[in-house]
Amino acid sequence: MSVVCGSICPVRGAPTILHLDMDAFYASVEQASKPSLRGKPVVVGGLGPRGVVATASYEARVFGVHSAMATAQARRLCPNAAYLTPRFALYQRVSHVVMGLLGELSPLVEPLSLDEAFVDLEAGGVPPTGAAARAVAERLRRDIEVATGLTASVGLAGSKMFAKIASEEAKPDGLKIIEPGTELEVLGPMSVRTIPGVGPATAETLRRAGITTVAETAEAGEDELVRLLGKAHGAGLHALATGHDDRPVVAERDAKSVSVEDTFAEDLTDRTRVQMEIARLADRCVTRLRGAGRSGRTVVIKVRRYDFSTLTRSETLRGPTDDPAVVREAAARLLEGVDTTAGVRLLGVGVSGLADYTQEDLFAQAAAGAAEAAAAARAAGDAEGAPHEPETPQEPQRAPEGPPQWLPGLDVRHDEHGPGWVQGSGVGRVTVRFEEPWSAPGRVRTFRVDDPALHPAEPLPLVRPADDQPPGPPAPSGSPEAVSSGAGGGSGEGSSSP
């Protein structure tokens, strides 16, 4: 619905596009699952020398820690924070719950990441009024906290850009509405970096031209922006700077590729190790590919060398596949043409040209058929008493397995003490804090790293399952006791640093 106005005519006359952004998502999940960390600085990300911060809790942000910062720098700024390894499987489970709640509001939900999405409320039958949209958003925030123990920030506006700006203004744990007709008043004083698509390079180009705010960007005019940035980027930036954003909420965002990559704490120079890592990444890539119900026909490897030079190699198969052996072999062939002797700091494997079906590799089928024929021949020989050579199983060579790698933040279970998480390890010892998301802050105990009673475990749900509730009268609806394992409140005992 359009409205008549001065310099901007939004697509809608009511703030019925919702943008949801979970607050410090990874860190908040860790705080919700670890009572001793609530209210304390938490940093989630890579913990090695080249690690990067994925998310920092608001308590850590006070010290200047932020995402994409080197973990080593974060440790200097906030040495007493808890530095934890990401648990993506748990984050995905929590995200699934949140996205399910969004799906109940509208058929048009556009996920941007695990913790962020747009929702078209009008498509879900919400009346096109600010009051109706606000009521839905407030109920959504309550439902998310009850279901996950986490908080979310929500923005409402007549377009996607302004809904996202509103959610940023609402952080943390808030709700903000930008009413149609007030967009330019809100947007004008903001930094040009607020506009989607304006990164550091574009911002620097504009700064050199004396343009730093959105209002200055709009005043520069489309011709000047095209001169500075090129036709497509300049025209698009001018439209957004003047508040024109007619992008619809798109329910399906079709992935064009699936890939995984790892950065190594030390450069890899051993060729055998590089080959093993490529094979491992190929298997991880196929696991993710199958999880999405897809297949692909182009295998890509990525190699970043010691000097940060990066190269890619690709091979297109005869048809789509999700066979790990096929992807592994293709990645190995691609690696043969890459010189890694000087050292490799990053490796990646990806599959593109995605499809919803598989066309099995003909050579793989032939090999399988030959194996079946050989097995049948051996069986026939056994039945007839024919002599044959005893079969020697060809097991792949593996390095001897040592004790588990106890990374900070990961879940464990002890035969005597129950569930807990790794607070730190070193010098042959591992320190574990025993607590559950719905318990009080737990006690800390130290074990040998090879203690047979200590085992890796799956993460517990953030909210206590209904069939595991302790006896007692139910809490009244809306009372603090009715919301399990909230992310705020509570104080831990002792140091929370692993």
N, C-alpha and C positions, 0 to 999 in steps of 0.2 A: 504494500500500500504506500503510495507516494504522498508527500505533503508539499504544499506551496510554501516556498521560503525564499530567502534572499540569495545568498551566494552558494548554497548547498541544497540539494534535493535528495535526501536519502532514499534508499530503496523502500524502507519501511517507515511508517509513522508511529510505530510502537517498538519498544526495546525487547523484541522477541527472539533475538539471536543470543544464545548463552555461550559463554566461554568458561570452561572449568579448568582450573590449574591446582593440582594438589600441592600443598605447602611443603617445600623441601622434601620431596617424596621419599627418596631412598633413606635419607637420614631420619625422617619421621617414622618410617616403617621400623628402622632399627631401634628408635627410642620406644616405640609402642611395644616391641617384642622383648625389650630389655629394660625392666623397671629401674634398674640402678643407673641408667643413662638419661632418664627423663629430666629435663631441665638443665642438662649439661651439654657442653660442646661435643658434637659428633661429626666426624668427617668420613665419608664413604668414597672409596676409589682405589686406585692401584697403590700398593704399599712399597714397591721396590724403588730403587734409585731413580727410575724414569717414570714412576707412577704419576698419575694425574687425578685431581679431585673430580669426582662425578657429582657429588652433592655435599653441601655443608649445612648443618642445622643452623637455625637463626642464632643460637648461642655462640656458634663458631664464627658466624659472619660478623659479629661485633668486633672480632679481632682482625678483620680484613680478609678472611678466608672465603674463597668463592669457587664455583665450578670452573673447570678447565685450567686451574692453577696447578703448578707442579706440587706434588705432595711434599717434597722436600722444603719448599718455601712455606707451605701451610704449617709444617711442623715448627718452623722457626717463628712464625707469627703466633701460633697457638699450640705450644708444646704439651699442654695438659689435656688436650682433646682426646677422645677415644677414636683411634684410626682403625677402620673396619674394612674387611674385604666385602665387595658387593655380593648379595645373594639374589641373583636375577630371577631364579625360579620362584622365590617368595614374592618379589615385586610383581611378577607377571600374574600370580594368583590374586594378589590384592587388586591389581589393575582390572582383572576380569570381573571382579565384584563391582568395582566402580563403574566400568563400562556397561555392565548389566543394568545398573540403576539408571544410567543415562538412556539406555535403550527402552526403558519403561516410559520415558517422557515423550519420545518421538522416534519415528522410523529413520529420521535423518540425523545421524550422529557421525561426525567426522573426527576420528581419533588422529591426533598429531604425534603422540608418543604414549608411553605407558601411563603418564600422569596428566595428560592434557587433551582436551577435545572441544569441538564446537557442537552445539545442538540447535536445531531449528525448532523452536517451541510451537510455532504456528502449525507446522506439519504434524505435530502431535495433538492438535485440537485445543491448544491453550488460547483463550480469547486474546485478541490483539490489543491489550491494554497493559500499561505499566504495572498496575496493581496486581493483575493476574500473573504476570511474569515474575514479579517479586515474590509472590506467595509460593510459586513453584520452586524458585531458586532457594528460598529459605527452607522449604521442606526437603529439598535435595541435600543441602548441607547437613541437616539433621540426620537424614537417612544414611549418608556416608559415614558420619561419625559413629552411629549406632552399629553399622555393619562392619566397620574396619577399625574404629578407634582413632581415626585420623581426621585432620581438618583439611578443608579445601577453600580456595578463594574463587569467587564467581563474579563475572562481569556480564552485564546485560546492555545491549544497544541495538540499534537498527541495522548494523552491518558488522561483519566479522572483525574488521580492523578495530573498531571502537569497542567491541565486546572484549577483545584481548587487552586493549589499553585499560579498560575498566577493571579487569581482573588483576592486572598489575598494580593498579592504584589501590585495590582492595586488600592486598597482601599485608600481613598474613591473616588467615582465618576471617575473611570479611566478604561483604557483598556490596558492589557499587553499580549504579545504573547511570548510563549516559543517555539522557532523554533526547530523542530526535529533535533537531533544531538548535541544540546547544553544542554541537560537535566542534565547530571552529573555535568557539570560546574556550573549550577545554583543551583542544589540540595545539592551538597557536603557540603558547609559551614553551612547549615541550621541545626537547632536543630532537634534531632530525633523525637520530638513531632510533627514535620511537617508531618510525614508519617501517613496516615490513619490507625487507629486501635491502635496507640501508645498513651495510656493514662498515667495518673500519676504513676500507679503501674508499668507498663512496663518500663517507663522512669527511675524510681528509680532503678529497677533491672539492667538496662543497665548502669546507672551512677555508681553503685557500682562496675561494671566490667570495669570502665574507658571509657565508651562509651557515648558520649554526642551529637555528630553530626552525620549527615547522612553519611558523608564520613567515619567516624570511624566505623559506623555500617556495611557498605559495606566491609571495610577492615577486620573486625572481622571474616568474612567468615560464610557460612551457618552452618557448624558443631558447631561452638561456639555459634551461636544464638539458634540453636536447643537445645544445652546443657542448655542454660540459660532459655529459654522460652518454651521448648517443641517443638515437631516436626511440628505441623501445624502452630503455631504462628511464630516459628523461621524461617521456610522455607518461609512463606509468607512475613515476614518482610525483609528477605534477598533479595527476588525478587523485592520488592518495593524500597529498599535502593539502588539497582543497576539499578533502572529505568525501570524495566520490569513490565508493567501494561497493560494487554490485556483485562481488563474488558469492556464489551460492554455497550453502553447506552441502558437501558431497559425501554421501554415505560410504561409497567404496573408493578407497585410495589404492589402486592396483600397484603392487610392487613390481618393479622392473628387474630386480635382481635380488639374490640372497648371498650374503658374504659374511665371513668371519676373519678376524686378524688378531695377531698378538704382537705386542712390543716386548722385547726381551731385556732383562736387567743388564745383561752383558752381551756384547756383540757375539754372534755365532760365527765361528770360523771353521768348525769341523763339518765337512760335507755330509757325513752320515747323519749327524744331528739335524742339519738343515732338511735333509730328505725325510727324516722321521717326523719333524715338525710339520712339514707340508702334508704328509699322510694324515697326521692327527687333525690338522685344520680341515682337510677334505672331508673327513668323517664328521666333524662338527658341523660343517656346512650342509652336508646331506641330512643330518638330523634336523637342522632348522628348516631345510627345504621340505622334508616330509611332514614336519609339524605344521607347515602352512598348506599342506595338501597339494604341493606343486611339483613340477619337474622342470628341467631346463636342458638346453642343448649346447650352450657355450660355457666352457670352463675357463676361468681367469685366475691367474696367480699374480700376486703383488709382492715385490721385493724392495725394501728400503735398505740401502747400504749404510755403511758406517759414516759416510760423508753426507747423509740425508738425501742423496740422489735416489729417486724412486723410478722403478720401471714396472711395466705390466706385460704379460704375455697371455694370449688367449688361443683357444682351439675350439672349433665348432664341430660337434658330433653329427652323425647322420640323423639323429632324432632325439627328442627329449628323453631324459633319463633321471631316475632318482636312485640309481644303483651306486652304493658307496665305492665298490670296486672300480667301476667305470670312471667315476670322478677322480678317485685316487690315482689311477693309472694315467689319466689325462694330465693331472697336475704334475705328476712325476716326469712325464715327457716334456712338459713346458719348462720345468726346472733344469732339465739337461742343458738347455741353451743359455743358461744364466751363470755368469761367473760370480761365485760367492766367496772366493778365497780371501778377499780383503776384510770381510766381516759383514754381517747382516744384523740390523737392529730391529727390523719388523718383517713379518711374513703374513700374507693373507691369501685366502682361497675364496673364490666366488663362483656363482652359477647365474647366468643371465639367459635371455631368450626363454622366459618362463612359459609353461603351459600347464593345463589341468589334467594331462594324461602322460603316460610314458610309452615310449617306443623302444623296447628292450634292445640293447646292443646285440647285433647279430653274432659277433665273435663270442660274446659272453654266453649266448644261447648255445652256440656250437660247442663251446667248452663244456657247458653243463650237460649237453647231450652225450658228448664223448665220455664224460665221467660216469653217467648213468649206464652207458653201454659197457664200460669196463667193469663196473660193479656187477652188472648182470652176468658178464662172462665169468667173473670170479665165482659168483654164486653157482653158476652151472658147473664150473670145475669142481667146486666143493661137493656138489651133489653126485658127481660121477667119480669122485675119488681121485681126480687128476691132481698131480703134484703142482704146486705153485710156490713162488717165493713168498715168505712171510712179509706181510705189509708193515712198513715202518711209518708210524704217523709223523707227518711233517709239521710239527708245531712251530709257529713263528718264534724267533728268538726274542726274549724279553729280558730286560734288566731285572735282577732280583728285587723283589718287592721289600721295601723297608717299612718302618712305621708310617702311619698317615701323616700328611703335612698339616699341622695344626695352625691354620691361618687365623688371625684375630677376627672375631665376629662370627665364625662358623659354628654351626650347631653340633652338639655332642650329647651323648647319653652315657651315664655311668651305671654299672650294674647295681651299685648300692645307693648312690646319691640321686639318680634320676637325670632329668634333662637339664642342660645348661649350655653355655657358649664359651668359646675360647677367648680369654682375655689377653693372653700373650704366651709366647713360647720362646725357648732358647736354652742353650747349654744342657740339652738333654731333658729339659723339664717343660711341662705345659701347665699353665694356670687357667683354671676354669671357674666361672661364676655360675652357681646353680640357682636358677630362677626361671619362672615361666611368665608369659605376658600378663597373666592375671594375678600373679603372686606379689608379695612384697619384695623389695630388693634382696637378693640372695647372698649366701655366704660364698667365700672364695676358698678354693683348695688347689693344691699343686700336686701333680703326679709326674711319674716318668713318662717320656713320650711314647714308650712302648708298653705302657700299662695295659694288660689284657682286658681289664674291666672297662676301659674307656673306648667308645666307638663313635665314629661319625654318625650323624642323625639328620633326619629331615626337619625343616623348620616347623614349629608349632603354629597353629592359626593365631591371629592377633586377638580375636575375640573368643572367649571360652565357648566351646560347643554346647548347645542346649542340653544334650544328654549327659553333660559332664558338670552341670551346675551343682554347687554344694546345697544341701538341704537348707530350707528357710523360707520365710514368706517372700513372695515376689515384690520387687521394688515398684512403687507407683510409676506409671508412664510419665516420662519427662523428668524424673528425678535424677540426680547425679549417679545413683547406684544403677540406674537402668542402662547407662552407657558404659560398656565394658572396655577396660584397658585404653582409656583416653591417652593421647600422646603428650598431654601436658600434666603438670603437677607431679608430686612425689619426689622424694629426695633419696639419693643412693647412699650407700655406706662405703666409706673408704674411697680410694682413688678409682676413677673409671678408666684410666688410661691402660691399654693393654701393655 
